[in-house]
Structure formats: C-alpha cells, structure tokens
Amino acid sequence: MTDLFHFTASDLSAISLSLKVAIWSSVIALPFAIAIGWFLARNHFRGKALLEGVIHLPLVLPPVVTGYLLLIILGTNGIIGKWLYDLAGIRIAFSFYAALLASVVVSFPLITRSIRLAIELVDVKYEEAARTLGASRLKTFLSVTLPMASPGIISGFVLGFARSLGEFGATITFAGNIEGETQTLPLAVFSYMQVPGQDTATFRLVMISVLLSLLAMIVAEFLNRRAIKRSKR
C-alpha cells in the first residue's frame, strides 16, 4: 500500500511536465481560438465548411497521424523544419516544444468549437446596440461579446487543458518519449506498462491522471456556472 503513494523522481517529472504542457498549450491556443471562433460565428462565406473541416480535422484524425504530419512538416528533415534547422539551428521535433505544439494542435479544435458555439448564442442585437451608442468594433467585442460568451470560453479553455493532459499519440510520434523532456503522464503510464511487475507504478499514475482530469472538469463546471450567473445580472 505504501508503494502506491511512493512517487519517484520520474513520476514527479511526468506529472509536472504534463501540467506545464497542458497549461501552456491552453494559454497559447486560447487567443487564436477566440479570434477564429468569432470569425466563424459572425461571418458567412463560400468555403466556410471547408475551413471548419480543416480546423476540426485533429478531432477526427488518429492522433498518431496528426503527430506524423507535424513530423514531416516540422521535423529536422521536414518541409519547414529542415529550413529552420539549416538557417537558424532551431530543432523542434523530439523536444519540449514538440510536446507543447502537439498538444496545441490536438486541443485547438475543442477550444475553438466551444467558443464559436458560445459566440453564436450571443444575440447580435446587443452588439448592434453598443455600436449605435458609439462603441467601436473592438470595444463592442471586448465589452459585450466576450463577457456574454465567457461560459463557452471558460469551458473551451478547460476542455483544451483536459485534452492536453490526455494527449498521447501525437506527442509520442512528434516529440518522442524522453524522460524529463517530453515524457508526460500518458507516456509514463505507457512506459510502465511495457515493464513486467510495474502494475503498482502504472496504477499510481493512472489514478493521478483520473484525479487531474476530474478536477479540471469540476473547476470548469464551477467557473461556467459563475459566468452564467454573472451574465444574467
């Protein structure tokens, strides 16, 4: 029983790296998701369905495929990665930044979809009223649209965070499974599963993963309800 609560340095590293990647990926994706979510919610144009399909593609693609596409684009011998490495010595693949980028890519569609749906529910008449009172487009967006869509924005952020916590396929393909650098919780669980007699260590990290994900959902629900109450005042 005591072994169940005995966390090794490797375990703590995987937990801390997972939280770091999940937080940063959500923070990086959020402003872009808000901008694209607003654009999709407030504009109708030819090819919109195609653009939405491309944005949401990581939701339906096998994560390993997403990781492979990132590898052939940003790998050291990739389309863009080779150019970055030759000219600036920048290597993205199989590094912390690769793990971060993989999480951003797979979580971005979830965040964007949640925000787009929230903005679509904001009555355009409120925005028009603000414009007639002299507010600029930016001020209207910041003072009317964003506050009214905040429940969806919060939900999207936390969903992206939770998705990043559970990311495996794209990360192991594009970033590898390097302890202390790219080995997140799911990868650490996978590594333990490959070694006979490591059932306790595996279960220990599985429980941490469950607890972190559950906590994220509870916080999301709490913040979402607070945001809804505020918007009704």
N, C-alpha and C positions, 0 to 999 in steps of 0.2 A: 504493500500500500504506500509506503514511504517513497518508493521508486516512482510512483505516479506523479508525485509533486517535486521530483528532483529534476530541475531543468539544467541541462548542460549549457556551456557557452555557445555551442552550435544552435541549440534550441532558441536561446535568447536572441541570438543574432538573426535567426529566421523570423522571429516574431517582430523584432524591431524593424527589420528591413521591410516586412510586409506592411506594417503600419506607415512607414515612411513613404513607400511606393504608392500605397492607396491614398494617402492624404495629398501628396504632391500631384498625383495624376488627376485627382478630382479637382484640385485648385487650378491646375493648368487647363483642363478641359472646360471648366465652367464658363469663363467669359466667351469662348468660341461657341459653346453650346447655346448660350443666351442670344448671341448675335444671329446664329443660323436658325435657331428656334423662332426668333422674332421674324426673320426674313421669310421663312416658310409659312408662318402663321398669317402674315399680313400681305403676302404677295401671291398672285396667281399668274402663271406664265407657262408658255409651251416648254415642255421638258421638265416640269416640276416633279412629275412622278419618277422620272429617270434619276434626277438629283437626289430625291428622297431614298430611292433604291440604293444608290451608291453609298449614301451616308449610313444607311442601316445595314449595309452588307455584312459588317463584322458580327451582327447579331445572329445571322443565319449561317455564315461560313464556319466550318470546323476551325477552332482556334489554332490548330497546327497549320492550317492553310494560311491563316492571317499572319502567323509568325514566319512562314516560308516566304510570303510576299514581301514582308518587311525585310527579310534577309537578302532577297535578290535585288531589292531597291537600295537598302542602306548598309548592306554587308560590305566588308573590305573590298570585295571584288564586285560589288553591286553597281547598279546603274548610277546612283548618286553617291553611294558610299565610297566607291573607288576614287571618284573625283575629290571628295572631301579628304580622303586619306592622302592622296598624292599631293594635293595643293596645300593643305593645312595640317596634315598629320592627325586629323580627327578620326578616331575609331569609335563607332557607336555600337556595333554588334558585339555581343558577349561582354557587356559592361553593365553597370548600374543604370546608365541612361537607356540601354536597350530594354531593360526590365520596365523602366518608367514609361518609355514610349509604347511598349506593347500594351501596358495597362491603360494608357490614354486612348489608344485606338479601339480596344475592345469595350471600354466603358463609355466612350463618347456617344454612341448611338442611343444608349439608355438615357443619358442625361439630356440629350437634345430632344428626344421624343417626349419626355416628361415635360420639359419646358415649352415645347411647341404646343402641346395639348393645353397647358395652363394658360398660355397667351391667347389661344383661340377662344377660351372661355371668358376672357375679358371683353366686355361689351365695348365695341368701337365708339359708341356714343359718349362714353366717359372721356375718351381721348379727344374726340371732336369738340367736346365742351371745353376742355383745357386749352385747345388750340384757339377757340373763339375768344378766350379770355387773355390771349396774347402769349401763351406759353409756346416755346419753340418745340420742334420735334424731339430734340434730346431731352429737354426738361419734362415734356409730356411722358416720354418713355421712362425717365428716372422717377418721376413723382406720381405717376398714375399706373402705367402698365406693370412696371416691376413690382411695386407693393401688392397689387391685386393678383399678380401671378406668383407671388412668393411661396405659397404652399407647393406648387409644382416645381419651383426652382429648388427648394429645400429637399423635396422628395428625390428629384433628379440627382442632386449632389450626393445624397446618402446612398442611393442606388448605385451610382458610379463608384463610390467608396467600397460598398459591399462587393460589387462585381470585381473590382481590382484585388480585393482580399482573396477572392477565389480563383483568380486567373492562373492558369497552368500551361495550356497548350502553346499559346503564342509566346509566352515567356521562355519556356524550355527550348523552343525552336530558335528564337531570335537572340535570347540572352544567355542560354545555357543554364547549367545547374552548378554554379560556382559558389562554394560556401563562403559566406561573409561578403559577397559582392552581388550575386544575383539569386541566391537560394532563398526564396520566400517560403512561407508556411506550406503551401501545396507541394512545392518541390521538395521540402524537407520531409514531409509525410511520404512522398513517393520514394525518396532515398531510403528511409527507414523500412519501407515495405519490401525493398529488394534484399534486405539482410535478414536471414533467419534469426529468430529469437528476439526480435526488436518490437514485439507486439505492444509492450507497455509504453515504449517511447513513441510508437506510432499513435496509440490511443491518446496519449498525453497531448500531442499536437493537434489531433483531431478535435478533442474537447475544447482546446483553445480557439480553434477555427470556428467551431459552433458558437462558442460564447461571444466572440468578437462580432460575428455576423448577426447574432440575435440582439446584441447590444446596439449595433448600428440601426437595426430595424425599429427597436424600441425608441431610440433617440429621434429617428426620422418621424415616427408617428407622433411623438410628443411635440416636436417642433412644428409639424404640419398642423396639428390641432390649435396650437398657439397662433400660428399665422392666419388660420381661418377665422379664429375669434377676433383677431385684430382687424381683419379686412371687413368684418361685419359691423364694426363700430361706426 
